[in-house]
Amino acid sequence: MKIWIALLISSLLVSACGTSIRSGPSADVTPELRTRTPAPTPLPANLRMIIKSSSVSLVVEDPPEALSVLEKVIQDAGGNVMSASSYFYLETGSYASLNAKVPPDKLADLRQAAHKLAIQIVSDSIYNTDVSTQYKLAHEKLVKLNLAEDRLWELIATSKDAEMIESLSLLRELLKTDIENVEGELLRYEQDSSLANLDITLTEMTAAQNSLYPTAPQLILE
């Protein structure tokens, strides 16, 4: 939470305490019904959250055809092709690329399927990003934000000062925005770790490469 919001909460808490002991007629104010944000589920102590990614660059005989083959292989493996495109350039020939989200346990098989289509493997990398610490920190922040929202609501529900209720309600809306942002961050970590990211680029064989690889392999679909 931003520092200014934290300072404002402290200021309003102090003011609310003063209001509770103020004598005299009270304002007839009824706070709006509360829609409570569900409390986050406690995390296991040994939680590990890993985002798997792979990038493959290949030279193939026919990039658009290879792209079509790979799209079907990925779908059959339970993955989703997020984007796919192919182009033709007079100087260099055809070019194609795709990005897919695939089950992590299928990533190695899909890379091998792509290799079988290649005349030449230009590059092939696979890397893991451990986001366990970032996920735990975001989760801890969400717990604290939910607690702060609970306490704000208690002040709203018990206050008899109309101006105080209005100020606290405004602050609660800001706090709920922070809660939604952190929940979105946690969801992105969960989604990114549940499916591996696969990027494949396909380039047509040039004349120079053709002299090195005079016989192109057939496209294989298993």
C-alpha positions in Angstrom: 0.0 0.0 0.0 1.2 3.5 -0.8 2.7 5.4 2.1 0.1 8.2 1.9 -2.7 5.7 2.2 -1.1 4.2 5.3 -0.8 7.7 6.8 -4.4 8.5 6.0 -5.5 5.3 7.7 -3.6 6.1 10.8 -5.0 9.6 10.8 -8.6 8.4 10.4 -8.2 5.7 13.1 -7.1 8.4 15.6 -10.0 10.6 14.5 -12.5 7.7 14.8 -11.3 7.0 18.3 -12.0 10.6 19.2 -15.4 10.5 17.6 -16.5 7.5 19.6 -16.3 9.5 22.8 -17.8 12.7 21.5 -21.0 13.9 23.3 -24.0 15.4 21.7 -26.5 14.4 19.0 -25.3 11.8 16.5 -25.8 11.9 12.8 -28.4 9.4 11.3 -26.1 7.5 9.0 -26.4 3.9 7.8 -23.3 2.5 6.1 -23.8 0.6 2.9 -24.1 -3.2 3.0 -20.7 -4.8 3.0 -19.4 -7.0 0.2 -16.5 -8.8 1.9 -13.4 -10.0 0.0 -12.8 -13.7 0.7 -9.8 -14.3 2.9 -6.8 -15.8 1.1 -6.1 -19.5 1.6 -3.0 -20.2 3.8 0.0 -21.3 1.7 1.8 -24.5 2.3 5.3 -24.0 3.9 7.1 -25.8 1.0 5.3 -24.0 -1.8 7.3 -23.8 -5.0 6.1 -21.8 -8.0 8.1 -22.3 -11.2 7.4 -20.6 -14.6 8.8 -22.7 -17.4 9.6 -21.2 -20.8 11.2 -22.3 -24.0 12.4 -20.6 -27.2 13.1 -22.5 -30.3 14.4 -21.1 -33.6 14.5 -23.5 -36.7 15.3 -23.5 -40.4 12.6 -25.5 -42.2 11.8 -26.1 -45.9 8.3 -24.6 -45.7 7.6 -22.4 -42.7 3.8 -22.0 -43.2 3.4 -25.8 -43.6 5.6 -26.5 -40.5 3.5 -23.9 -38.6 0.3 -25.7 -39.4 1.8 -29.0 -38.3 3.0 -27.5 -35.0 -0.3 -25.9 -34.3 -2.0 -29.3 -34.5 0.7 -31.0 -32.4 0.3 -28.4 -29.7 -3.5 -28.6 -29.6 -3.3 -32.4 -29.4 -0.9 -32.1 -26.4 -3.5 -30.0 -24.6 -1.9 -26.7 -25.3 -3.3 -23.4 -26.6 -1.8 -21.5 -29.5 -2.0 -17.9 -28.3 -0.7 -16.3 -31.6 0.6 -17.5 -34.9 1.6 -15.7 -38.1 3.5 -16.3 -41.3 5.1 -13.9 -43.8 6.8 -14.0 -47.2 9.7 -11.7 -48.1 11.2 -11.6 -51.6 14.7 -11.3 -50.2 14.6 -14.1 -47.6 11.6 -16.2 -48.4 9.0 -17.4 -45.9 9.0 -16.8 -42.1 6.6 -18.0 -39.4 6.2 -17.8 -35.7 4.0 -18.9 -32.9 3.5 -18.5 -29.2 1.7 -21.2 -27.2 0.8 -22.1 -23.6 1.3 -25.8 -23.0 1.3 -28.2 -20.1 4.7 -28.1 -18.5 5.1 -31.9 -18.7 4.6 -31.8 -22.5 7.2 -29.1 -23.1 10.0 -31.4 -23.8 8.0 -33.6 -26.2 6.8 -30.5 -28.1 10.3 -29.2 -28.5 11.3 -32.6 -29.9 8.4 -32.5 -32.3 9.6 -29.2 -33.6 13.1 -30.5 -34.0 11.8 -33.2 -36.3 10.6 -30.6 -38.7 13.9 -28.8 -38.9 16.6 -28.7 -41.5 18.7 -26.8 -39.0 18.2 -26.0 -35.3 19.4 -22.4 -35.0 18.8 -22.1 -31.2 16.9 -24.0 -28.5 16.7 -22.8 -25.0 14.6 -23.7 -22.0 14.7 -21.9 -18.7 12.8 -21.9 -15.4 11.9 -18.8 -13.3 11.3 -19.4 -9.6 8.6 -16.9 -8.5 7.9 -18.6 -5.1 9.3 -15.6 -3.1 7.4 -13.0 -5.1 4.2 -15.1 -4.8 4.6 -15.5 -1.0 5.2 -11.7 -0.5 2.2 -10.8 -2.6 0.1 -13.3 -0.6 1.3 -11.8 2.7 0.4 -8.4 1.4 -3.1 -9.6 0.6 -3.6 -11.0 4.1 -2.6 -7.6 5.6 -4.8 -5.7 3.2 -7.8 -7.9 4.1 -7.1 -7.3 7.8 -7.0 -3.5 7.2 -10.3 -3.7 5.2 -11.9 -5.6 8.1 -10.8 -2.9 10.6 -12.0 -0.1 8.4 -15.4 -1.7 8.1 -15.7 -2.0 11.9 -15.0 1.7 12.1 -17.6 2.5 9.4 -20.2 0.3 11.0 -19.8 1.8 14.5 -19.2 5.5 13.7 -22.0 8.0 14.2 -20.2 10.8 12.4 -21.4 11.3 8.8 -18.2 12.9 7.6 -16.1 10.2 9.2 -18.2 7.5 7.5 -17.8 9.2 4.1 -14.1 9.5 4.5 -13.6 6.0 5.7 -15.8 4.6 2.9 -13.7 6.5 0.4 -10.5 5.0 1.9 -12.1 1.6 1.9 -12.7 1.9 -1.9 -9.0 2.7 -2.4 -8.1 -0.3 -0.2 -10.4 -2.6 -2.2 -8.6 -1.5 -5.4 -5.3 -2.5 -3.8 -6.8 -5.8 -2.9 -8.0 -6.4 -6.4 -4.6 -5.5 -7.8 -2.8 -8.0 -5.6 -5.3 -10.7 -6.3 -4.7 -10.1 -10.0 -0.9 -10.4 -9.4 -1.4 -13.7 -7.6 -3.6 -15.0 -10.4 -1.0 -14.2 -13.0 1.6 -16.1 -11.1 -0.7 -19.1 -10.8 -1.6 -19.1 -14.5 1.9 -18.6 -15.7 3.1 -21.5 -13.6 0.3 -23.8 -14.6 1.2 -23.6 -18.3 4.6 -23.3 -19.9 5.4 -20.7 -22.4 6.6 -21.9 -25.8 7.9 -19.6 -28.6 8.9 -21.0 -32.0 10.3 -19.2 -35.0 10.5 -20.9 -38.4 12.7 -19.5 -41.2 12.9 -20.8 -44.8 16.1 -22.4 -45.9 18.3 -19.9 -47.9 20.3 -20.8 -51.0 23.5 -21.0 -48.9 21.9 -23.4 -46.5 20.5 -25.4 -49.4 24.0 -26.1 -50.5 24.8 -27.5 -47.1 21.5 -29.4 -46.8 20.7 -30.5 -50.4 18.0 -32.9 -49.3 15.4 -31.5 -47.0 13.7 -34.0 -44.6 10.0 -34.7 -44.9 7.6 -33.1 -42.4 6.8 -35.7 -39.7 3.7 -35.6 -37.6 3.4 -38.2 -34.9 
